[in-house]
Amino acid sequence: MFPKNLTTVKASSEIYGSTSPRSFLGLEIPVAGIVGDQQGALFGQTCFGKGLSKNTYGTGCFLLMNIGRKPVLSRKNLLTTIAWGIDRKLNMP
């Protein structure tokens, strides 16, 4: 994949846009946060430090570990993603 095809990384809490008054009860409401399901669970279960992990069960079984601020590429086909971004600092599960 080429970098030009990737989206811009943004913080988990910033203003991304707002609702259209024509489509949303006549109101323009800021959309000011975004979180992924599993990354939200990692944050919600207070896995704030490097090495802390969580496991959740539902439609699948998911294990995420906070690996800190620098990405680590797996040699065993595991996925490295961004967990959250706060104050322009990214954390990786």
Backbone atoms as SQL, in Angstrom:
CREATE TABLE atoms (id INTEGER PRIMARY KEY, chain TEXT, resi INTEGER, resn TEXT, atom TEXT, x REAL, y REAL, z REAL);
INSERT INTO atoms VALUES
  (1, 'A', 1, 'MET', 'N', 0.845, -1.173, 0.000),
  (2, 'A', 1, 'MET', 'CA', 0.000, 0.000, 0.000),
  (3, 'A', 1, 'MET', 'C', 0.894, 1.241, 0.000),
  (4, 'A', 2, 'PHE', 'N', 0.488, 2.251, -0.692),
  (5, 'A', 2, 'PHE', 'CA', 1.258, 3.474, -0.795),
  (6, 'A', 2, 'PHE', 'C', 0.755, 4.504, 0.213),
  (7, 'A', 3, 'PRO', 'N', 1.655, 5.282, 0.826),
  (8, 'A', 3, 'PRO', 'CA', 1.239, 6.277, 1.836),
  (9, 'A', 3, 'PRO', 'C', 0.154, 7.234, 1.353),
  (10, 'A', 4, 'LYS', 'N', 0.114, 7.550, 0.071),
  (11, 'A', 4, 'LYS', 'CA', -0.907, 8.477, -0.427),
  (12, 'A', 4, 'LYS', 'C', -2.310, 7.889, -0.291),
  (13, 'A', 5, 'ASN', 'N', -2.416, 6.554, -0.158),
  (14, 'A', 5, 'ASN', 'CA', -3.712, 5.894, -0.013),
  (15, 'A', 5, 'ASN', 'C', -4.196, 5.849, 1.432),
  (16, 'A', 6, 'LEU', 'N', -3.343, 6.193, 2.365),
  (17, 'A', 6, 'LEU', 'CA', -3.694, 6.127, 3.786),
  (18, 'A', 6, 'LEU', 'C', -4.340, 7.412, 4.262),
  (19, 'A', 7, 'THR', 'N', -5.182, 7.308, 5.266),
  (20, 'A', 7, 'THR', 'CA', -5.842, 8.467, 5.834),
  (21, 'A', 7, 'THR', 'C', -4.882, 9.240, 6.732),
  (22, 'A', 8, 'THR', 'N', -5.211, 10.463, 7.039),
  (23, 'A', 8, 'THR', 'CA', -4.425, 11.277, 7.959),
  (24, 'A', 8, 'THR', 'C', -4.723, 10.842, 9.385),
  (25, 'A', 9, 'VAL', 'N', -3.679, 10.690, 10.190),
  (26, 'A', 9, 'VAL', 'CA', -3.862, 10.332, 11.595),
  (27, 'A', 9, 'VAL', 'C', -4.287, 11.575, 12.351),
  (28, 'A', 10, 'LYS', 'N', -5.361, 11.449, 13.124),
  (29, 'A', 10, 'LYS', 'CA', -5.874, 12.568, 13.927),
  (30, 'A', 10, 'LYS', 'C', -6.029, 12.122, 15.357),
  (31, 'A', 11, 'ALA', 'N', -6.129, 13.080, 16.257),
  (32, 'A', 11, 'ALA', 'CA', -6.318, 12.779, 17.671),
  (33, 'A', 11, 'ALA', 'C', -7.696, 12.167, 17.892),
  (34, 'A', 12, 'SER', 'N', -7.844, 11.443, 18.994),
  (35, 'A', 12, 'SER', 'CA', -9.134, 10.835, 19.325),
  (36, 'A', 12, 'SER', 'C', -10.159, 11.881, 19.725),
  (37, 'A', 13, 'SER', 'N', -9.687, 13.013, 20.232),
  (38, 'A', 13, 'SER', 'CA', -10.613, 14.068, 20.662),
  (39, 'A', 13, 'SER', 'C', -10.233, 15.392, 20.019),
  (40, 'A', 14, 'GLU', 'N', -10.825, 15.656, 18.891),
  (41, 'A', 14, 'GLU', 'CA', -10.705, 16.947, 18.213),
  (42, 'A', 14, 'GLU', 'C', -11.965, 17.120, 17.382),
  (43, 'A', 15, 'ILE', 'N', -12.204, 18.291, 16.889),
  (44, 'A', 15, 'ILE', 'CA', -13.410, 18.531, 16.093),
  (45, 'A', 15, 'ILE', 'C', -13.140, 18.096, 14.655),
  (46, 'A', 16, 'TYR', 'N', -13.915, 17.118, 14.208),
  (47, 'A', 16, 'TYR', 'CA', -13.774, 16.571, 12.862),
  (48, 'A', 16, 'TYR', 'C', -14.682, 17.259, 11.864),
  (49, 'A', 17, 'GLY', 'N', -15.755, 17.824, 12.337),
  (50, 'A', 17, 'GLY', 'CA', -16.751, 18.458, 11.483),
  (51, 'A', 17, 'GLY', 'C', -17.993, 18.697, 12.313),
  (52, 'A', 18, 'SER', 'N', -19.109, 18.904, 11.656),
  (53, 'A', 18, 'SER', 'CA', -20.357, 19.110, 12.386),
  (54, 'A', 18, 'SER', 'C', -21.525, 18.564, 11.570),
  (55, 'A', 19, 'THR', 'N', -22.622, 18.341, 12.263),
  (56, 'A', 19, 'THR', 'CA', -23.818, 17.838, 11.597),
  (57, 'A', 19, 'THR', 'C', -24.427, 18.940, 10.732),
  (58, 'A', 20, 'SER', 'N', -25.167, 18.541, 9.736),
  (59, 'A', 20, 'SER', 'CA', -25.845, 19.486, 8.868),
  (60, 'A', 20, 'SER', 'C', -27.188, 19.876, 9.490),
  (61, 'A', 21, 'PRO', 'N', -27.459, 21.160, 9.634),
  (62, 'A', 21, 'PRO', 'CA', -28.753, 21.580, 10.189),
  (63, 'A', 21, 'PRO', 'C', -29.939, 21.045, 9.376),
  (64, 'A', 22, 'ARG', 'N', -29.766, 20.852, 8.062),
  (65, 'A', 22, 'ARG', 'CA', -30.851, 20.328, 7.231),
  (66, 'A', 22, 'ARG', 'C', -31.167, 18.871, 7.554),
  (67, 'A', 23, 'SER', 'N', -30.158, 18.147, 8.052),
  (68, 'A', 23, 'SER', 'CA', -30.334, 16.719, 8.282),
  (69, 'A', 23, 'SER', 'C', -30.471, 16.331, 9.741),
  (70, 'A', 24, 'PHE', 'N', -30.207, 17.250, 10.647),
  (71, 'A', 24, 'PHE', 'CA', -30.147, 16.862, 12.054),
  (72, 'A', 24, 'PHE', 'C', -30.892, 17.859, 12.938),
  (73, 'A', 25, 'LEU', 'N', -32.208, 17.793, 12.899),
  (74, 'A', 25, 'LEU', 'CA', -33.073, 18.587, 13.778),
  (75, 'A', 25, 'LEU', 'C', -32.825, 20.097, 13.718),
  (76, 'A', 26, 'GLY', 'N', -32.302, 20.575, 12.615),
  (77, 'A', 26, 'GLY', 'CA', -32.045, 21.998, 12.465),
  (78, 'A', 26, 'GLY', 'C', -30.835, 22.490, 13.239),
  (79, 'A', 27, 'LEU', 'N', -30.031, 21.564, 13.758),
  (80, 'A', 27, 'LEU', 'CA', -28.882, 21.929, 14.593),
  (81, 'A', 27, 'LEU', 'C', -27.563, 21.603, 13.903),
  (82, 'A', 28, 'GLU', 'N', -26.572, 22.439, 14.150),
  (83, 'A', 28, 'GLU', 'CA', -25.203, 22.162, 13.718),
  (84, 'A', 28, 'GLU', 'C', -24.417, 21.791, 14.971),
  (85, 'A', 29, 'ILE', 'N', -24.174, 20.498, 15.154),
  (86, 'A', 29, 'ILE', 'CA', -23.524, 19.988, 16.362),
  (87, 'A', 29, 'ILE', 'C', -22.136, 19.477, 16.007),
  (88, 'A', 30, 'PRO', 'N', -21.101, 19.935, 16.721),
  (89, 'A', 30, 'PRO', 'CA', -19.744, 19.461, 16.426),
  (90, 'A', 30, 'PRO', 'C', -19.603, 17.952, 16.684),
  (91, 'A', 31, 'VAL', 'N', -18.910, 17.280, 15.784),
  (92, 'A', 31, 'VAL', 'CA', -18.512, 15.894, 15.986),
  (93, 'A', 31, 'VAL', 'C', -17.074, 15.978, 16.488),
  (94, 'A', 32, 'ALA', 'N', -16.894, 15.677, 17.775),
  (95, 'A', 32, 'ALA', 'CA', -15.619, 16.004, 18.410),
  (96, 'A', 32, 'ALA', 'C', -14.940, 14.815, 19.081),
  (97, 'A', 33, 'GLY', 'N', -15.146, 13.644, 18.595),
  (98, 'A', 33, 'GLY', 'CA', -14.469, 12.489, 19.163),
  (99, 'A', 33, 'GLY', 'C', -14.662, 11.269, 18.299),
  (100, 'A', 34, 'ILE', 'N', -13.701, 10.388, 18.351),
  (101, 'A', 34, 'ILE', 'CA', -13.792, 9.147, 17.584),
  (102, 'A', 34, 'ILE', 'C', -12.999, 8.080, 18.329),
  (103, 'A', 35, 'VAL', 'N', -13.539, 6.873, 18.339),
  (104, 'A', 35, 'VAL', 'CA', -12.842, 5.777, 19.011),
  (105, 'A', 35, 'VAL', 'C', -13.267, 4.460, 18.368),
  (106, 'A', 36, 'GLY', 'N', -12.312, 3.572, 18.222),
  (107, 'A', 36, 'GLY', 'CA', -12.613, 2.233, 17.728),
  (108, 'A', 36, 'GLY', 'C', -13.102, 1.353, 18.873),
  (109, 'A', 37, 'ASP', 'N', -13.843, 0.340, 18.555),
  (110, 'A', 37, 'ASP', 'CA', -14.438, -0.556, 19.540),
  (111, 'A', 37, 'ASP', 'C', -13.385, -1.144, 20.486),
  (112, 'A', 38, 'GLN', 'N', -12.433, -1.858, 19.951),
  (113, 'A', 38, 'GLN', 'CA', -11.434, -2.524, 20.794),
  (114, 'A', 38, 'GLN', 'C', -10.463, -1.529, 21.438),
  (115, 'A', 39, 'GLN', 'N', -10.116, -0.478, 20.707),
  (116, 'A', 39, 'GLN', 'CA', -9.232, 0.538, 21.272),
  (117, 'A', 39, 'GLN', 'C', -9.931, 1.259, 22.418),
  (118, 'A', 40, 'GLY', 'N', -11.238, 1.484, 22.291),
  (119, 'A', 40, 'GLY', 'CA', -12.020, 2.097, 23.357),
  (120, 'A', 40, 'GLY', 'C', -12.054, 1.210, 24.592),
  (121, 'A', 41, 'ALA', 'N', -12.142, -0.107, 24.381),
  (122, 'A', 41, 'ALA', 'CA', -12.127, -1.041, 25.500),
  (123, 'A', 41, 'ALA', 'C', -10.761, -1.028, 26.193),
  (124, 'A', 42, 'LEU', 'N', -9.686, -0.922, 25.428),
  (125, 'A', 42, 'LEU', 'CA', -8.341, -0.839, 26.005),
  (126, 'A', 42, 'LEU', 'C', -8.221, 0.386, 26.895),
  (127, 'A', 43, 'PHE', 'N', -8.736, 1.512, 26.422),
  (128, 'A', 43, 'PHE', 'CA', -8.720, 2.764, 27.187),
  (129, 'A', 43, 'PHE', 'C', -9.652, 2.655, 28.394),
  (130, 'A', 44, 'GLY', 'N', -10.861, 2.148, 28.178),
  (131, 'A', 44, 'GLY', 'CA', -11.850, 2.046, 29.238),
  (132, 'A', 44, 'GLY', 'C', -11.436, 1.108, 30.357),
  (133, 'A', 45, 'GLN', 'N', -10.613, 0.124, 30.034),
  (134, 'A', 45, 'GLN', 'CA', -10.128, -0.798, 31.061),
  (135, 'A', 45, 'GLN', 'C', -8.794, -0.327, 31.637),
  (136, 'A', 46, 'THR', 'N', -8.510, 0.958, 31.431),
  (137, 'A', 46, 'THR', 'CA', -7.353, 1.687, 31.983),
  (138, 'A', 46, 'THR', 'C', -5.998, 1.042, 31.688),
  (139, 'A', 47, 'CYS', 'N', -5.837, 0.566, 30.469),
  (140, 'A', 47, 'CYS', 'CA', -4.545, 0.017, 30.051),
  (141, 'A', 47, 'CYS', 'C', -3.678, 1.155, 29.510),
  (142, 'A', 48, 'PHE', 'N', -3.360, 2.101, 30.380),
  (143, 'A', 48, 'PHE', 'CA', -2.655, 3.315, 29.960),
  (144, 'A', 48, 'PHE', 'C', -1.145, 3.122, 29.823),
  (145, 'A', 49, 'GLY', 'N', -0.584, 2.145, 30.503),
  (146, 'A', 49, 'GLY', 'CA', 0.864, 1.956, 30.491),
  (147, 'A', 49, 'GLY', 'C', 1.322, 0.887, 29.529),
  (148, 'A', 50, 'LYS', 'N', 2.543, 1.031, 29.072),
  (149, 'A', 50, 'LYS', 'CA', 3.156, 0.063, 28.173),
  (150, 'A', 50, 'LYS', 'C', 3.159, -1.313, 28.844),
  (151, 'A', 51, 'GLY', 'N', 2.734, -2.318, 28.106),
  (152, 'A', 51, 'GLY', 'CA', 2.700, -3.682, 28.612),
  (153, 'A', 51, 'GLY', 'C', 1.362, -4.112, 29.189),
  (154, 'A', 52, 'LEU', 'N', 0.462, -3.156, 29.455),
  (155, 'A', 52, 'LEU', 'CA', -0.864, -3.519, 29.964),
  (156, 'A', 52, 'LEU', 'C', -1.730, -4.008, 28.813),
  (157, 'A', 53, 'SER', 'N', -2.558, -5.003, 29.077),
  (158, 'A', 53, 'SER', 'CA', -3.378, -5.578, 28.010),
  (159, 'A', 53, 'SER', 'C', -4.778, -5.887, 28.507),
  (160, 'A', 54, 'LYS', 'N', -5.658, -6.155, 27.541),
  (161, 'A', 54, 'LYS', 'CA', -7.042, -6.510, 27.854),
  (162, 'A', 54, 'LYS', 'C', -7.499, -7.552, 26.848),
  (163, 'A', 55, 'ASN', 'N', -8.453, -8.342, 27.291),
  (164, 'A', 55, 'ASN', 'CA', -9.057, -9.341, 26.429),
  (165, 'A', 55, 'ASN', 'C', -10.568, -9.166, 26.511),
  (166, 'A', 56, 'THR', 'N', -11.247, -9.126, 25.378),
  (167, 'A', 56, 'THR', 'CA', -12.703, -9.015, 25.391),
  (168, 'A', 56, 'THR', 'C', -13.297, -10.110, 24.522),
  (169, 'A', 57, 'TYR', 'N', -14.519, -10.502, 24.867),
  (170, 'A', 57, 'TYR', 'CA', -15.224, -11.560, 24.164),
  (171, 'A', 57, 'TYR', 'C', -16.570, -11.020, 23.689),
  (172, 'A', 58, 'GLY', 'N', -16.952, -11.357, 22.514),
  (173, 'A', 58, 'GLY', 'CA', -18.237, -10.940, 21.954),
  (174, 'A', 58, 'GLY', 'C', -18.432, -11.718, 20.677),
  (175, 'A', 59, 'THR', 'N', -18.471, -11.000, 19.550),
  (176, 'A', 59, 'THR', 'CA', -18.568, -11.698, 18.268),
  (177, 'A', 59, 'THR', 'C', -17.236, -12.342, 17.908),
  (178, 'A', 60, 'GLY', 'N', -16.209, -12.010, 18.676),
  (179, 'A', 60, 'GLY', 'CA', -14.889, -12.594, 18.507),
  (180, 'A', 60, 'GLY', 'C', -14.153, -12.505, 19.826),
  (181, 'A', 61, 'CYS', 'N', -12.920, -12.920, 19.830),
  (182, 'A', 61, 'CYS', 'CA', -12.071, -12.814, 21.018),
  (183, 'A', 61, 'CYS', 'C', -10.911, -11.897, 20.639),
  (184, 'A', 62, 'PHE', 'N', -10.741, -10.798, 21.382),
  (185, 'A', 62, 'PHE', 'CA', -9.749, -9.801, 21.018),
  (186, 'A', 62, 'PHE', 'C', -8.800, -9.539, 22.175),
  (187, 'A', 63, 'LEU', 'N', -7.519, -9.637, 21.905),
  (188, 'A', 63, 'LEU', 'CA', -6.481, -9.311, 22.879),
  (189, 'A', 63, 'LEU', 'C', -5.697, -8.133, 22.332),
  (190, 'A', 64, 'LEU', 'N', -5.640, -7.057, 23.100),
  (191, 'A', 64, 'LEU', 'CA', -4.846, -5.895, 22.727),
  (192, 'A', 64, 'LEU', 'C', -3.887, -5.578, 23.853),
  (193, 'A', 65, 'MET', 'N', -2.674, -5.164, 23.486),
  (194, 'A', 65, 'MET', 'CA', -1.668, -4.764, 24.464),
  (195, 'A', 65, 'MET', 'C', -1.155, -3.378, 24.100),
  (196, 'A', 66, 'ASN', 'N', -1.032, -2.529, 25.095),
  (197, 'A', 66, 'ASN', 'CA', -0.453, -1.205, 24.901),
  (198, 'A', 66, 'ASN', 'C', 1.055, -1.394, 24.761),
  (199, 'A', 67, 'ILE', 'N', 1.604, -1.051, 23.597),
  (200, 'A', 67, 'ILE', 'CA', 3.043, -1.196, 23.370),
  (201, 'A', 67, 'ILE', 'C', 3.761, 0.154, 23.406),
  (202, 'A', 68, 'GLY', 'N', 3.061, 1.179, 23.872),
  (203, 'A', 68, 'GLY', 'CA', 3.691, 2.489, 23.991),
  (204, 'A', 68, 'GLY', 'C', 3.482, 3.357, 22.772),
  (205, 'A', 69, 'ARG', 'N', 4.412, 4.271, 22.562),
  (206, 'A', 69, 'ARG', 'CA', 4.242, 5.272, 21.507),
  (207, 'A', 69, 'ARG', 'C', 4.931, 4.940, 20.190),
  (208, 'A', 70, 'LYS', 'N', 5.760, 3.905, 20.161),
  (209, 'A', 70, 'LYS', 'CA', 6.450, 3.549, 18.919),
  (210, 'A', 70, 'LYS', 'C', 5.889, 2.247, 18.374),
  (211, 'A', 71, 'PRO', 'N', 5.539, 2.216, 17.085),
  (212, 'A', 71, 'PRO', 'CA', 4.999, 0.975, 16.514),
  (213, 'A', 71, 'PRO', 'C', 6.041, -0.139, 16.514),
  (214, 'A', 72, 'VAL', 'N', 5.581, -1.348, 16.735),
  (215, 'A', 72, 'VAL', 'CA', 6.420, -2.541, 16.672),
  (216, 'A', 72, 'VAL', 'C', 5.798, -3.446, 15.612),
  (217, 'A', 73, 'LEU', 'N', 6.571, -3.797, 14.615),
  (218, 'A', 73, 'LEU', 'CA', 6.061, -4.669, 13.558),
  (219, 'A', 73, 'LEU', 'C', 6.240, -6.122, 13.976),
  (220, 'A', 74, 'SER', 'N', 5.190, -6.903, 13.820),
  (221, 'A', 74, 'SER', 'CA', 5.172, -8.302, 14.217),
  (222, 'A', 74, 'SER', 'C', 5.913, -9.177, 13.229),
  (223, 'A', 75, 'ARG', 'N', 6.572, -10.177, 13.753),
  (224, 'A', 75, 'ARG', 'CA', 7.185, -11.204, 12.908),
  (225, 'A', 75, 'ARG', 'C', 6.256, -12.411, 12.784),
  (226, 'A', 76, 'LYS', 'N', 5.097, -12.346, 13.471),
  (227, 'A', 76, 'LYS', 'CA', 4.150, -13.476, 13.515),
  (228, 'A', 76, 'LYS', 'C', 2.774, -13.089, 12.981),
  (229, 'A', 77, 'ASN', 'N', 2.707, -12.107, 12.095),
  (230, 'A', 77, 'ASN', 'CA', 1.462, -11.683, 11.440),
  (231, 'A', 77, 'ASN', 'C', 0.428, -11.077, 12.379),
  (232, 'A', 78, 'LEU', 'N', 0.862, -10.469, 13.477),
  (233, 'A', 78, 'LEU', 'CA', -0.049, -9.731, 14.344),
  (234, 'A', 78, 'LEU', 'C', -0.196, -8.321, 13.795),
  (235, 'A', 79, 'LEU', 'N', -1.272, -7.655, 14.151),
  (236, 'A', 79, 'LEU', 'CA', -1.584, -6.328, 13.629),
  (237, 'A', 79, 'LEU', 'C', -1.176, -5.244, 14.622),
  (238, 'A', 80, 'THR', 'N', -0.469, -4.229, 14.158),
  (239, 'A', 80, 'THR', 'CA', -0.134, -3.062, 14.969),
  (240, 'A', 80, 'THR', 'C', -1.028, -1.914, 14.526),
  (241, 'A', 81, 'THR', 'N', -1.763, -1.322, 15.474),
  (242, 'A', 81, 'THR', 'CA', -2.647, -0.198, 15.176),
  (243, 'A', 81, 'THR', 'C', -2.428, 0.903, 16.199),
  (244, 'A', 82, 'ILE', 'N', -3.053, 2.042, 15.976),
  (245, 'A', 82, 'ILE', 'CA', -3.034, 3.137, 16.945),
  (246, 'A', 82, 'ILE', 'C', -4.194, 2.932, 17.905),
  (247, 'A', 83, 'ALA', 'N', -3.913, 2.984, 19.204),
  (248, 'A', 83, 'ALA', 'CA', -4.976, 2.822, 20.203),
  (249, 'A', 83, 'ALA', 'C', -5.730, 4.126, 20.384),
  (250, 'A', 84, 'TRP', 'N', -5.001, 5.209, 20.656),
  (251, 'A', 84, 'TRP', 'CA', -5.623, 6.516, 20.819),
  (252, 'A', 84, 'TRP', 'C', -4.576, 7.597, 20.654),
  (253, 'A', 85, 'GLY', 'N', -5.044, 8.790, 20.434),
  (254, 'A', 85, 'GLY', 'CA', -4.170, 9.951, 20.347),
  (255, 'A', 85, 'GLY', 'C', -4.721, 11.053, 21.230),
  (256, 'A', 86, 'ILE', 'N', -3.907, 11.504, 22.173),
  (257, 'A', 86, 'ILE', 'CA', -4.292, 12.591, 23.077),
  (258, 'A', 86, 'ILE', 'C', -3.138, 13.576, 23.146),
  (259, 'A', 87, 'ASP', 'N', -3.449, 14.847, 23.043),
  (260, 'A', 87, 'ASP', 'CA', -2.427, 15.899, 23.105),
  (261, 'A', 87, 'ASP', 'C', -1.281, 15.646, 22.105),
  (262, 'A', 88, 'ARG', 'N', -1.662, 15.226, 20.905),
  (263, 'A', 88, 'ARG', 'CA', -0.730, 14.977, 19.807),
  (264, 'A', 88, 'ARG', 'C', 0.273, 13.856, 20.105),
  (265, 'A', 89, 'LYS', 'N', -0.070, 12.964, 21.045),
  (266, 'A', 89, 'LYS', 'CA', 0.752, 11.795, 21.353),
  (267, 'A', 89, 'LYS', 'C', -0.064, 10.556, 21.066),
  (268, 'A', 90, 'LEU', 'N', 0.503, 9.623, 20.301),
  (269, 'A', 90, 'LEU', 'CA', -0.208, 8.407, 19.933),
  (270, 'A', 90, 'LEU', 'C', 0.211, 7.247, 20.820),
  (271, 'A', 91, 'ASN', 'N', -0.727, 6.370, 21.146),
  (272, 'A', 91, 'ASN', 'CA', -0.425, 5.124, 21.845),
  (273, 'A', 91, 'ASN', 'C', -0.843, 3.967, 20.948),
  (274, 'A', 92, 'MET', 'N', -0.050, 2.927, 20.949),
  (275, 'A', 92, 'MET', 'CA', -0.300, 1.752, 20.121),
  (276, 'A', 92, 'MET', 'C', -0.744, 0.585, 21.000),
  (277, 'A', 93, 'PRO', 'N', -1.783, -0.148, 20.553),
  (278, 'A', 93, 'PRO', 'CA', -2.104, -1.360, 21.309),
  (279, 'A', 93, 'PRO', 'C', -1.175, -2.482, 20.897);
